[in-house]
Amino acid sequence: MSPLSLATVATLALRSLSSLDPAVSVSNPPLAPLDAAGMVGVTPEAIACAGGTAGSVVQIESQLVEASGLIGELWSAVEADDAAVGSYREIALRSWAEPSHPDDVQIVSGVAAAHAAAEAARANVRTAAVASLPDAPRAALLRHIANAHWRVPTEFKVLEGDVAFWSDVQSAIIAERRAQRLGVPLADEHGSLLSSIRSDPAVQLAKAGLDANLAAISAAFVETDVVGGDE
């Protein structure tokens, strides 16, 4: 069986979307404002590391209530992205034993376009969520979000750094955990790097924010979502 055309991929994606609850739309998305915040990386941990408080959660929720259209667009874009990827997987399975087809490039481009649209929608919601925060916390929060994928202590993520820097930090954390587990000294290069990071004022401030405010921020996320859902 030959691979399907891009038009077929789009049809399958739209069919998947049309099977959803008809009461749900861009203007009535199935996402509470703070659920949308979490989807774009504005989490309790990120807010606490950025110096936010429970009051920041109220600000963020208020901003996203006003941006409900953007949340609807996010929901639609993510659903379309998921549908496009699912359709592509179906095509890949059906054409596994077949040679490549000229439509393959178009299909991949279609999936890439859906993914790009979802990422753009996430960026729009993220921008709206943090719009009312003061400059310094907003910048720290956005850095934390940008670094969220690195496997390092969450307070480290407020720092600026390129891929090489974060790769070194991640390796140092792995080495530190291994040294602690085995009861052996940590290599000087790893120890020096981690010591310099932990003594950085931005990291110390982020750690203090976590210790002081994370519990209250997490509670505010739950309470605000519950109140918003009852209205």
Buried (B, 14 or more C-beta within 10 A) or exposed (E): EEBBBBEBBBEBBEEBBEEBEEEBEBEEBBBBBBBBBBBBBBBBBBBBBBBBBBEBBBBBBEBBEEBBEBBBBBBBBBBBBBBBBBBBEEBEEEBEEEEEBEBBEBBEEBBEBBBEBBEEBBEBBBBBBBBBBEEEBBBBBBBBBEBEEBEBBBBBBBBEBEEEBBEBBBEBBEBBEEBEEEEEEBEEEBBEBBEEBEEBEBBEBBBBBBEEBBEBBBEBBEBBBEEBEEE
